[in-house]
Every structure is written in structure tokens, then in C-alpha cells.
Amino acid sequence: MARVVYHLPDGTEQTVDVPAGQSVMDGSVRNNLPGIVAECGGSCSCATCHVYLHESSAGTFDPPSDEESELVEFLEGYRPNSRLSCQLIIAEHDEVHVDVVDSSI
């Protein structure tokens, strides 16, 4: 299990324990956190779960697939650390930090 710290667009933080094998998106959706819409349910096809992965957490996950990269690179608000939270699968980690993207961007 990992502790995922969601830095929300309103400046608050929510910390959730997410079991190994689930995604960062799952942790948000299952706990009714605002900001991660997840319209496609985690199939890497809609980009409504866009987050910014903190540098301290970058080595925790595999690099983005070509499919994920193609989706995020054209998003409004894209940054080099943009990821789809449905593709960030939790292993046994201590702590992961993500900034939930303001959907109004």
C-alpha cells in the first residue's frame, strides 16, 4: 500500500492509502476527491485524469506509454511532468505526490 498525497486545485491536500495494483486515479475516485473526472474509467482514452507528477515521485512509475504521451502532449496545461493518473499503478511505495490539474485550465 502507498500513501498518495493529492494536491488539489483549491490548494488543499488529501492523503489516501492506495493498495498495490490500483491506480492513482482509483484512489481519487474511490474517495470522492474533486478534480479527477476519469470519464473513461481508466482505459487511457480520455485524459480527464490528468495530473502533474511531482519530481520526487517520478522514478516510482514506469515511463509513459506512447499512447499516454500522445494524449497528454496536446492537453491545455501540458507540462513535462504531465501524466494520466489511470496509468500510474501503485506498487509498494512509501509516498507519492501528484498535483490534480484544475479542469478549468
All heavy atoms as an XYZ file, in Angstrom:
786
protein
N       0.853     -1.170      0.000
C       0.000      0.000      0.000
C       0.899      1.233      0.000
O       1.963      1.231      0.586
C      -0.910     -0.003      1.227
C      -1.911      1.104      1.164
S      -3.467      0.905      2.055
C      -3.995     -0.736      1.813
N       0.432      2.269     -0.668
C       1.174      3.529     -0.710
C       0.287      4.660     -0.233
O      -0.930      4.613     -0.355
C       1.643      3.814     -2.130
N       0.913      5.651      0.283
C       0.212      6.876      0.651
C       0.320      7.799     -0.554
O       1.418      8.129     -1.004
C       0.884      7.504      1.866
C       0.287      8.836      2.252
C       0.932      9.378      3.489
N       0.682      8.416      4.555
C       1.521      8.154      5.539
N       2.663      8.774      5.627
N       1.220      7.264      6.454
N      -0.838      8.197     -1.085
C      -0.861      9.132     -2.206
C      -1.379     10.466     -1.684
O      -2.446     10.528     -1.077
C      -1.750      8.627     -3.367
C      -1.758      9.635     -4.511
C      -1.265      7.263     -3.861
N      -0.587     11.498     -1.916
C      -0.962     12.838     -1.496
C      -1.432     13.584     -2.746
O      -0.657     13.801     -3.678
C       0.201     13.580     -0.816
C      -0.251     14.975     -0.373
C       0.748     12.770      0.361
N      -2.711     13.918     -2.738
C      -3.325     14.649     -3.843
C      -3.325     16.130     -3.471
O      -3.960     16.530     -2.496
C      -4.764     14.184     -4.063
C      -4.882     12.722     -4.428
C      -4.982     11.742     -3.447
C      -4.903     12.326     -5.758
C      -5.090     10.404     -3.780
C      -5.015     10.983     -6.105
C      -5.105     10.031     -5.106
O      -5.213      8.697     -5.446
N      -2.602     16.928     -4.233
C      -2.577     18.378     -4.045
C      -3.669     18.920     -4.962
O      -3.535     18.893     -6.190
C      -1.204     18.942     -4.405
C      -0.094     18.360     -3.570
N       0.346     18.950     -2.413
C       0.630     17.218     -3.722
C       1.313     18.209     -1.891
N       1.496     17.145     -2.666
N      -4.766     19.352     -4.371
C      -5.965     19.729     -5.116
C      -5.883     21.163     -5.635
O      -5.145     21.997     -5.080
C      -7.192     19.524     -4.238
C      -7.366     18.089     -3.718
C      -8.505     18.006     -2.728
C      -7.559     17.119     -4.868
N      -6.635     21.472     -6.695
C      -6.583     22.808     -7.297
C      -6.929     23.944     -6.341
O      -6.468     25.069     -6.528
C      -7.603     22.744     -8.440
C      -7.713     21.301     -8.774
C      -7.494     20.571     -7.476
N      -7.699     23.660     -5.290
C      -8.068     24.721     -4.346
C      -6.990     24.974     -3.293
O      -7.165     25.766     -2.378
C      -9.407     24.416     -3.672
C      -9.373     23.203     -2.749
O      -8.287     22.595     -2.566
O     -10.432     22.855     -2.199
N      -5.842     24.283     -3.420
C      -4.731     24.492     -2.505
C      -4.703     23.539     -1.330
O      -3.755     23.552     -0.544
N      -5.716     22.701     -1.179
C      -5.741     21.740     -0.087
C      -5.058     20.440     -0.508
O      -4.794     20.223     -1.694
C      -7.179     21.431      0.373
O      -7.896     20.840     -0.717
C      -7.889     22.698      0.842
N      -4.786     19.608      0.459
C      -4.202     18.293      0.217
C      -5.106     17.231      0.819
O      -5.695     17.441      1.874
C      -2.835     18.157      0.887
C      -1.761     19.028      0.336
C      -0.434     18.841      1.073
O      -0.346     17.991      1.994
O       0.506     19.561      0.732
N      -5.188     16.112      0.147
C      -5.881     14.940      0.671
C      -4.923     13.763      0.557
O      -4.332     13.539     -0.505
C      -7.153     14.636     -0.126
C      -8.241     15.659      0.023
C      -8.929     15.549      1.371
O      -9.033     14.482      1.957
N      -9.382     16.684      1.872
N      -4.781     13.023      1.611
C      -3.905     11.858      1.611
C      -4.763     10.606      1.688
O      -5.667     10.507      2.513
C      -2.933     11.910      2.803
O      -2.177     13.122      2.719
C      -1.997     10.721      2.802
N      -4.469      9.654      0.804
C      -5.240      8.418      0.711
C      -4.265      7.250      0.652
O      -3.256      7.308     -0.060
C      -6.121      8.428     -0.569
C      -6.838      7.103     -0.756
C      -7.108      9.581     -0.537
N      -4.564      6.186      1.379
C      -3.809      4.944      1.255
C      -4.396      4.169      0.086
O      -5.589      3.854      0.074
C      -3.896      4.120      2.537
C      -3.121      4.745      3.678
O      -2.090      5.394      3.414
O      -3.545      4.601      4.839
N      -3.542      3.875     -0.898
C      -3.988      3.189     -2.108
C      -3.282      1.835     -2.177
O      -2.052      1.774     -2.131
C      -3.677      4.029     -3.370
C      -4.125      3.305     -4.627
C      -4.343      5.403     -3.280
N      -4.054      0.753     -2.280
C      -3.452     -0.582     -2.333
C      -2.630     -0.799     -3.610
O      -2.934     -0.254     -4.669
C      -4.657     -1.527     -2.338
C      -5.812     -0.719     -1.866
C      -5.518      0.702     -2.255
N      -1.603     -1.625     -3.489
C      -0.800     -2.015     -4.644
C      -1.712     -2.620     -5.709
O      -2.653     -3.345     -5.395
C       0.267     -3.013     -4.225
N      -1.443     -2.274     -6.946
C      -2.235     -2.774     -8.069
C      -3.326     -1.823     -8.515
O      -3.850     -1.955     -9.609
N      -3.692     -0.882     -7.660
C      -4.667      0.136     -8.062
C      -3.909      1.348     -8.584
O      -2.712      1.507     -8.355
C      -5.567      0.535     -6.899
C      -6.529     -0.543     -6.495
C      -7.541     -0.057     -5.457
O      -7.564      1.098     -5.062
N      -8.378     -0.961     -5.015
N      -4.635      2.213     -9.273
C      -4.007      3.395     -9.847
C      -4.205      4.611     -8.943
O      -5.068      4.617     -8.061
C      -4.585      3.682    -11.235
O      -5.935      4.087    -11.125
N      -3.434      5.635     -9.208
C      -3.606      6.913     -8.528
C      -5.019      7.434     -8.793
O      -5.664      7.984     -7.907
C      -2.516      7.909     -8.982
C      -2.798      9.307     -8.493
C      -1.133      7.437     -8.516
N      -5.540      7.204     -9.995
C      -6.915      7.584    -10.335
C      -7.913      6.846     -9.445
O      -8.837      7.454     -8.906
C      -7.221      7.278    -11.803
C      -8.637      7.626    -12.236
S      -9.200      6.628    -13.633
C      -9.541      5.074    -12.820
N      -7.723      5.538     -9.259
C      -8.624      4.757     -8.408
C      -8.694      5.332     -7.007
O      -9.771      5.443     -6.423
C      -8.165      3.294     -8.310
C      -8.339      2.505     -9.585
O      -9.287      2.783    -10.338
O      -7.502      1.606     -9.833
N      -7.552      5.685     -6.454
C      -7.527      6.244     -5.106
C      -8.341      7.511     -4.992
O      -9.038      7.729     -3.996
N      -8.300      8.332     -6.015
C      -9.068      9.580     -6.011
C     -10.558      9.315     -6.180
O     -11.378      9.801     -5.400
C      -8.571     10.498     -7.127
O      -9.353     11.655     -7.194
N     -10.905      8.537     -7.170
C     -12.316      8.276     -7.481
C     -13.003      7.536     -6.330
O     -14.117      7.893     -5.930
C     -12.446      7.487     -8.807
C     -13.861      7.007     -9.031
C     -11.980      8.354     -9.974
N     -12.344      6.548     -5.764
C     -12.943      5.757     -4.674
C     -13.136      6.559     -3.387
O     -13.880      6.160     -2.511
C     -12.104      4.519     -4.397
C     -12.148      3.511     -5.526
C     -11.144      2.387     -5.300
N     -10.958      1.617     -6.498
C     -11.501      0.437     -6.717
N     -12.281     -0.112     -5.812
N     -11.274     -0.199     -7.848
N     -12.442      7.694     -3.308
C     -12.553      8.542     -2.126
C     -13.244      9.868     -2.425
O     -13.193     10.790     -1.606
C     -11.169      8.767     -1.514
C     -10.663      7.506     -0.854
O     -11.047      7.206      0.267
N      -9.839      6.749     -1.558
N     -13.876      9.945     -3.594
C     -14.675     11.113     -3.986
C     -13.918     12.435     -3.905
O     -14.468     13.450     -3.496
C     -15.955     11.200     -3.147
C     -16.833      9.998     -3.349
O     -17.083      9.592     -4.475
N     -17.285      9.414     -2.257
N     -12.646     12.405     -4.306
C     -11.875     13.641     -4.327
C     -12.225     14.435     -5.579
O     -12.468     13.858     -6.635
C     -10.372     13.336     -4.305
C      -9.865     12.535     -3.109
C      -8.354     12.347     -3.204
C     -10.237     13.204     -1.804
N     -12.223     15.750     -5.496
C     -12.550     16.557     -6.671
C     -11.384     16.638     -7.641
O     -10.225     16.514     -7.257
C     -12.846     17.938     -6.066
C     -12.014     17.971     -4.830
C     -12.000     16.560     -4.302
N     -11.701     16.819     -8.916
C     -10.687     17.130     -9.912
C     -10.356     16.028    -10.889
O     -10.102     16.298    -12.047
N     -10.319     14.793    -10.456
C     -10.032     13.683    -11.362
C     -11.373     13.110    -11.786
O     -12.054     12.452    -11.007
C      -9.124     12.630    -10.711
C      -7.750     13.247    -10.447
C      -9.019     11.396    -11.589
C      -6.741     12.305     -9.806
N     -11.747     13.390    -13.035
C     -13.067     13.022    -13.541
C     -13.122     11.557    -13.960
O     -14.070     10.848    -13.662
C     -13.476     13.945    -14.715
C     -14.821     13.552    -15.292
C     -13.485     15.404    -14.250
N     -12.115     11.104    -14.676
C     -11.995      9.698    -15.084
C     -13.188      9.216    -15.899
O     -13.760      8.167    -15.616
C     -11.771      8.811    -13.862
N     -13.535      9.961    -16.924
C     -14.686      9.609    -17.767
C     -14.577      8.230    -18.407
O     -15.572      7.542    -18.549
C     -14.890     10.662    -18.857
C     -15.469     11.954    -18.347
C     -15.674     12.987    -19.436
O     -15.494     12.674    -20.639
O     -16.013     14.121    -19.087
N     -13.379      7.823    -18.792
C     -13.232      6.533    -19.479
C     -13.011      5.380    -18.512
O     -12.859      4.237    -18.941
C     -12.107      6.599    -20.508
S     -10.449      6.665    -19.797
N     -12.973      5.661    -17.226
C     -12.822      4.604    -16.233
C     -11.436      4.007    -16.150
O     -11.253      2.936    -15.588
N     -10.460      4.663    -16.730
C      -9.088      4.189    -16.609
C      -8.542      3.472    -17.814
O      -7.546      2.765    -17.718
N      -9.156      3.671    -18.972
C      -8.696      2.962    -20.170
C      -7.742      3.784    -21.034
O      -7.483      3.419    -22.175
C      -9.893      2.501    -21.004
O     -10.617      3.624    -21.471
N      -7.225      4.879    -20.503
C      -6.240      5.704    -21.210
C      -6.781      6.217    -22.542
O      -6.131      6.137    -23.570
C      -4.930      4.927    -21.424
S      -3.536      5.943    -21.950
N      -8.019      6.737    -22.497
C      -8.583      7.218    -23.747
C      -9.223      8.596    -23.667
O      -9.656      9.112    -24.688
C      -9.610      6.211    -24.287
O     -10.686      6.086    -23.388
N      -9.286      9.210    -22.474
C      -9.993     10.495    -22.410
C      -9.166     11.632    -21.812
O      -9.479     12.789    -22.025
C     -11.297     10.348    -21.633
S     -11.081     10.127    -19.850
N      -8.158     11.330    -21.038
C      -7.265     12.314    -20.406
C      -7.954     13.198    -19.374
O      -7.463     14.264    -19.054
C      -6.562     13.167    -21.463
N      -9.092     12.750    -18.817
C      -9.766     13.535    -17.776
C      -9.236     13.194    -16.385
O      -9.833     13.586    -15.380
C     -11.294     13.337    -17.816
O     -11.596     11.960    -17.620
C     -11.876     13.840    -19.123
N      -8.118     12.498    -16.334
C      -7.472     12.188    -15.054
C      -6.053     12.757    -15.035
O      -5.179     12.259    -14.341
C      -7.476     10.684    -14.794
S      -6.503      9.715    -15.969
N      -5.857     13.825    -15.770
C      -4.558     14.483    -15.905
C      -4.064     14.993    -14.556
O      -4.789     15.663    -13.831
C      -4.726     15.657    -16.890
C      -3.489     16.424    -17.165
N      -3.541     17.739    -17.571
C      -2.185     16.101    -17.127
C      -2.323     18.192    -17.774
N      -1.477     17.214    -17.503
N      -2.815     14.653    -14.232
C      -2.158     15.151    -13.025
C      -0.733     15.550    -13.388
O      -0.205     15.159    -14.424
C      -2.119     14.102    -11.884
C      -3.512     13.741    -11.402
C      -1.339     12.853    -12.283
N      -0.133     16.318    -12.484
C       1.294     16.609    -12.573
C       1.980     15.765    -11.515
O       1.688     15.882    -10.329
C       1.582     18.086    -12.325
C       0.899     19.026    -13.287
C       0.090     20.047    -12.824
C       1.055     18.892    -14.670
C      -0.532     20.923    -13.692
C       0.426     19.759    -15.547
C      -0.365     20.778    -15.060
O      -0.985     21.638    -15.927
N       2.874     14.903    -11.942
C       3.588     14.018    -11.033
C       4.787     14.770    -10.462
O       5.609     15.304    -11.202
C       4.048     12.772    -11.793
C       4.719     11.662    -11.004
C       3.787     11.107     -9.932
C       5.157     10.555    -11.950
N       4.867     14.829     -9.140
C       5.985     15.520     -8.500
C       7.296     14.825     -8.848
O       7.349     13.598     -8.990
C       5.806     15.530     -6.985
C       4.798     16.516     -6.507
N       4.852     17.071     -5.256
C       3.715     17.071     -7.118
C       3.840     17.921     -5.105
N       3.137     17.917     -6.224
N       8.340     15.606     -8.960
C       9.656     15.079     -9.305
C      10.098     13.993     -8.330
O      10.688     12.986     -8.733
C      10.680     16.211     -9.325
C      12.047     15.777     -9.786
C      13.031     16.935     -9.885
O      12.608     18.064    -10.165
O      14.227     16.672     -9.672
N       9.763     14.174     -7.058
C      10.153     13.188     -6.041
C       9.491     11.828     -6.266
O       9.965     10.814     -5.753
C       9.810     13.698     -4.645
O       8.406     13.877     -4.508
N       8.412     11.800     -7.026
C       7.673     10.559     -7.278
C       7.893     10.014     -8.689
O       7.412      8.934     -9.016
C       6.174     10.797     -7.070
O       5.917     11.242     -5.761
N       8.626     10.744     -9.513
C       8.765     10.378    -10.925
C       9.390      8.999    -11.131
O       8.957      8.247    -11.998
C       9.563     11.441    -11.671
N      10.391      8.645    -10.352
C      11.053      7.360    -10.522
C      10.255      6.184    -10.002
O      10.634      5.034    -10.190
N       9.139      6.460     -9.389
C       8.290      5.433     -8.801
C       7.526      4.644     -9.862
O       7.178      3.495     -9.648
C       7.285      6.107     -7.837
O       8.011      6.843     -6.874
C       6.403      5.101     -7.148
N       7.283      5.265    -10.999
C       6.427      4.682    -12.034
C       7.203      4.467    -13.330
O       8.209      5.133    -13.587
C       5.234      5.598    -12.308
C       4.390      5.832    -11.096
C       4.502      6.997    -10.359
C       3.486      4.872    -10.668
C       3.735      7.214     -9.223
C       2.711      5.072     -9.534
C       2.836      6.243     -8.809
N       6.686      3.555    -14.151
C       7.242      3.357    -15.484
C       7.054      4.629    -16.295
O       6.128      5.401    -16.043
C       6.524      2.204    -16.199
C       6.829      0.855    -15.581
O       7.912      0.706    -14.972
O       5.987     -0.052    -15.711
N       7.890      4.840    -17.297
C       7.683      5.990    -18.184
C       6.337      5.857    -18.898
O       5.804      4.740    -19.029
C       8.827      5.896    -19.188
C       9.758      4.867    -18.685
C       9.040      4.039    -17.667
N       5.790      6.974    -19.367
C       4.504      6.891    -20.060
C       4.613      6.087    -21.359
O       5.640      6.128    -22.035
C       4.143      8.349    -20.348
C       5.401      9.119    -20.191
C       6.296      8.337    -19.295
N       3.547      5.376    -21.669
C       3.477      4.652    -22.940
C       3.319      5.672    -24.069
O       3.010      6.850    -23.836
C       2.287      3.702    -22.941
O       1.074      4.454    -22.902
N       3.502      5.242    -25.298
C       3.296      6.122    -26.451
C       1.858      6.644    -26.465
O       1.619      7.818    -26.753
C       3.590      5.393    -27.766
C       5.068      5.110    -27.948
O       5.909      5.754    -27.273
O       5.406      4.234    -28.774
N       0.911      5.771    -26.146
C      -0.498      6.152    -26.131
C      -0.754      7.267    -25.112
O      -1.409      8.264    -25.418
C      -1.358      4.931    -25.807
C      -2.835      5.181    -25.797
C      -3.633      3.926    -25.452
O      -3.082      2.980    -24.854
O      -4.825      3.905    -25.778
N      -0.217      7.106    -23.907
C      -0.390      8.132    -22.879
C       0.282      9.437    -23.304
O      -0.301     10.514    -23.177
C       0.178      7.660    -21.547
C       0.034      8.696    -20.447
C       0.686      8.296    -19.135
O       1.218      7.162    -19.019
O       0.676      9.141    -18.217
N       1.500      9.341    -23.809
C       2.229     10.539    -24.238
C       1.472     11.315    -25.299
O       1.413     12.547    -25.257
C       3.615     10.157    -24.774
O       4.416      9.651    -23.737
N       0.886     10.601    -26.254
C       0.121     11.266    -27.314
C      -1.107     11.981    -26.763
O      -1.479     13.041    -27.247
C      -0.289     10.251    -28.381
C       0.880      9.776    -29.220
C       0.512      8.640    -30.158
O      -0.690      8.323    -30.304
O       1.446      8.053    -30.737
N      -1.733     11.415    -25.755
C      -2.907     12.063    -25.157
C      -2.538     13.323    -24.386
O      -3.185     14.354    -24.525
C      -3.649     11.099    -24.230
C      -4.565     10.085    -24.883
C      -5.015      9.047    -23.873
C      -5.763     10.769    -25.497
N      -1.492     13.261    -23.572
C      -1.188     14.394    -22.698
C      -0.467     15.531    -23.392
O      -0.623     16.684    -22.999
C      -0.408     13.985    -21.424
C      -1.216     13.045    -20.570
C       0.949     13.423    -21.735
N       0.297     15.244    -24.424
C       1.104     16.315    -25.012
C       0.282     17.417    -25.669
O       0.783     18.523    -25.869
C       2.144     15.761    -25.976
C       1.593     15.205    -27.252
C       2.666     14.574    -28.127
O       3.804     14.388    -27.674
O       2.346     14.259    -29.285
N      -0.974     17.157    -25.968
C      -1.813     18.176    -26.588
C      -2.838     18.766    -25.628
O      -3.698     19.540    -26.028
C      -2.518     17.607    -27.833
C      -1.536     17.222    -28.911
C      -1.253     15.904    -29.177
C      -0.871     18.211    -29.625
C      -0.337     15.551    -30.150
C       0.055     17.873    -30.608
C       0.326     16.539    -30.866
N      -2.737     18.417    -24.357
C      -3.671     18.948    -23.366
C      -3.352     20.400    -23.049
O      -2.182     20.792    -22.983
C      -3.590     18.155    -22.064
C      -4.163     16.749    -22.073
C      -3.859     16.061    -20.749
C      -5.646     16.780    -22.324
N      -4.391     21.164    -22.802
C      -4.212     22.509    -22.268
C      -3.563     22.351    -20.895
O      -3.989     21.529    -20.094
C      -5.578     23.179    -22.130
C      -5.538     24.650    -21.876
C      -5.222     25.464    -23.116
O      -5.568     25.010    -24.224
O      -4.636     26.535    -22.963
N      -2.507     23.075    -20.620
C      -1.832     22.955    -19.337
C      -0.767     21.873    -19.300
O      -0.251     21.555    -18.236
N      -0.428     21.302    -20.470
C       0.588     20.252    -20.520
C       1.921     20.755    -19.952
O       2.333     21.891    -20.193
C       0.803     19.780    -21.961
C       2.031     18.920    -22.105
C       2.001     17.583    -21.744
C       3.233     19.455    -22.574
C       3.137     16.787    -21.855
C       4.370     18.665    -22.688
C       4.318     17.338    -22.325
O       5.441     16.563    -22.432
N       2.573     19.884    -19.185
C       3.922     20.116    -18.680
C       4.720     18.830    -18.895
O       4.133     17.760    -19.058
C       3.900     20.436    -17.182
C       3.185     21.700    -16.816
C       3.245     21.895    -15.322
N       2.389     23.006    -14.905
C       2.047     23.237    -13.656
N       2.468     22.437    -12.692
N       1.284     24.261    -13.357
N       6.034     18.905    -18.821
C       6.832     17.683    -18.970
C       6.504     16.598    -17.936
O       6.714     15.412    -18.191
C       8.277     18.168    -18.815
C       8.221     19.601    -19.247
C       6.868     20.102    -18.795
N       5.976     16.993    -16.772
C       5.625     16.009    -15.747
C       4.138     15.644    -15.773
O       3.621     15.063    -14.826
C       6.025     16.506    -14.357
C       5.308     17.778    -13.941
O       4.908     18.588    -14.775
N       5.161     17.977    -12.652
N       3.452     15.966    -16.868
C       2.043     15.586    -17.023
C       1.928     14.080    -17.187
O       2.677     13.468    -17.950
C       1.430     16.260    -18.256
O       1.238     17.630    -18.048
N       0.977     13.505    -16.465
C       0.689     12.074    -16.568
C      -0.810     11.868    -16.449
O      -1.539     12.734    -15.972
C       1.379     11.287    -15.447
C       2.893     11.264    -15.457
C       3.503     10.540    -16.656
N       3.039      9.175    -16.835
C       3.660      8.090    -16.379
N       4.786      8.206    -15.695
N       3.176      6.888    -16.606
N      -1.261     10.715    -16.894
C      -2.644     10.305    -16.677
C      -2.637      9.431    -15.425
O      -1.917      8.424    -15.363
C      -3.187      9.539    -17.878
C      -3.245     10.320    -19.182
C      -3.830      9.450    -20.287
C      -4.023     11.603    -19.032
N      -3.426      9.824    -14.444
C      -3.387      9.100    -13.167
C      -3.878      7.660    -13.293
O      -3.532      6.825    -12.460
C      -4.163      9.855    -12.089
O      -5.520     10.007    -12.419
N      -4.630      7.355    -14.346
C      -5.068      5.967    -14.555
C      -3.908      5.069    -14.957
O      -4.006      3.843    -14.853
C      -6.181      5.903    -15.596
S      -5.698      6.318    -17.287
N      -2.809      5.662    -15.393
C      -1.655      4.890    -15.832
C      -0.575      4.796    -14.753
O       0.455      4.173    -14.961
C      -1.069      5.513    -17.104
C      -2.052      5.534    -18.258
C      -2.555      4.146    -18.598
O      -1.786      3.289    -19.035
N      -3.845      3.913    -18.411
N      -0.820      5.428    -13.623
C       0.130      5.397    -12.509
C      -0.309      4.312    -11.532
O      -1.126      4.533    -10.649
C       0.184      6.772    -11.827
C       0.610      7.927    -12.723
C       0.487      9.249    -11.980
C       2.023      7.726    -13.256
N       0.218      3.122    -11.727
C      -0.181      1.956    -10.945
C       0.708      1.848     -9.708
O       1.937      1.852     -9.801
C      -0.094      0.660    -11.784
C      -0.901      0.809    -13.084
C      -0.561     -0.543    -10.961
C      -2.368      1.129    -12.904
N       0.054      1.736     -8.571
C       0.746      1.695     -7.289
C       1.407      0.337     -7.075
O       0.802     -0.709     -7.291
C      -0.261      1.975     -6.141
C      -0.855      3.387     -6.274
C       0.375      1.745     -4.783
C       0.137      4.506     -6.137
N       2.637      0.398     -6.638
C       3.349     -0.794     -6.164
C       3.524     -0.578     -4.662
O       2.759      0.164     -4.060
C       4.676     -0.939     -6.890
N       4.492     -1.180     -4.076
C       4.754     -0.959     -2.645
C       5.682      0.233     -2.511
O       6.889      0.103     -2.628
C       5.357     -2.210     -2.011
C       4.411     -3.379     -1.981
C       3.160     -3.141     -1.141
O       3.239     -2.406     -0.139
O       2.109     -3.681     -1.505
N       5.119      1.387     -2.289
C       5.887      2.624     -2.167
C       5.540      3.299     -0.854
O       4.502      3.029     -0.262
C       5.559      3.590     -3.312
C       5.713      3.000     -4.667
N       6.923      2.580     -5.165
C       4.817      2.749     -5.638
C       6.749      2.104     -6.397
N       5.481      2.191     -6.700
N       6.383      4.197     -0.466
C       6.114      4.941      0.749
C       5.100      6.051      0.523
O       4.077      6.103      1.166
C       7.406      5.551      1.311
C       8.364      4.498      1.811
O       7.886      3.450      2.281
O       9.568      4.726      1.710
N       5.402      6.946     -0.425
C       4.544      8.106     -0.616
C       4.694      8.627     -2.039
O       5.800      8.678     -2.574
C       4.914      9.184      0.395
C       3.916     10.306      0.481
C       4.142     11.162      1.716
O       3.630     10.772      2.796
O       4.836     12.183      1.589
N       3.575      9.016     -2.622
C       3.529      9.565     -3.976
C       2.791     10.895     -3.896
O       1.769     10.995     -3.219
C       2.775      8.598     -4.928
C       2.563      9.217     -6.283
C       3.506      7.273     -5.036
N       3.299     11.897     -4.604
C       2.645     13.211     -4.643
C       2.246     13.551     -6.065
O       3.058     13.402     -6.989
C       3.596     14.299     -4.124
C       3.819     14.251     -2.654
N       3.169     15.089     -1.798
C       4.616     13.453     -1.897
C       3.556     14.830     -0.563
N       4.429     13.827     -0.598
N       1.002     13.998     -6.225
C       0.522     14.476     -7.519
C      -0.249     15.774     -7.320
O      -0.901     15.971     -6.300
C      -0.390     13.455     -8.247
C       0.369     12.192     -8.614
C      -1.631     13.123     -7.441
N      -0.125     16.659     -8.301
C      -0.957     17.856     -8.349
C      -2.130     17.550     -9.275
O      -1.895     17.174    -10.449
C      -0.198     19.057     -8.914
C       0.888     19.559     -7.982
O       0.755     19.380     -6.760
O       1.870     20.135     -8.483
N      -3.330     17.660     -8.763
C      -4.521     17.461     -9.583
C      -4.699     18.713    -10.410
O      -4.737     19.830     -9.874
C      -5.762     17.175     -8.714
C      -7.003     17.026     -9.561
C      -5.528     15.910     -7.878
N      -4.799     18.544    -11.715
C      -4.891     19.684    -12.622
C      -6.256     20.342    -12.511
O      -7.289     19.654    -12.483
C      -4.620     19.232    -14.080
C      -4.793     20.383    -15.044
C      -3.229     18.645    -14.189
N      -6.252     21.637    -12.459
C      -7.512     22.405    -12.443
C      -8.188     22.209    -13.788
O      -7.646     22.565    -14.828
C      -7.202     23.879    -12.191
C      -8.440     24.723    -12.009
O      -9.557     24.262    -12.337
O      -8.296     25.860    -11.548
N      -9.351     21.611    -13.789
C     -10.047     21.295    -15.044
C     -10.479     22.532    -15.800
O     -10.859     22.449    -16.957
C     -11.243     20.381    -14.784
O     -12.145     21.011    -13.901
N     -10.387     23.714    -15.181
C     -10.743     24.930    -15.891
C      -9.583     25.469    -16.715
O      -9.715     26.427    -17.446
C     -11.211     26.012    -14.899
O     -10.137     26.406    -14.060
N      -8.398     24.826    -16.605
C      -7.220     25.246    -17.392
C      -7.438     24.859    -18.833
O      -7.856     23.810    -19.154
C      -5.918     24.612    -16.853
C      -5.594     25.198    -15.493
C      -4.779     24.815    -17.805
C      -4.325     24.661    -14.870
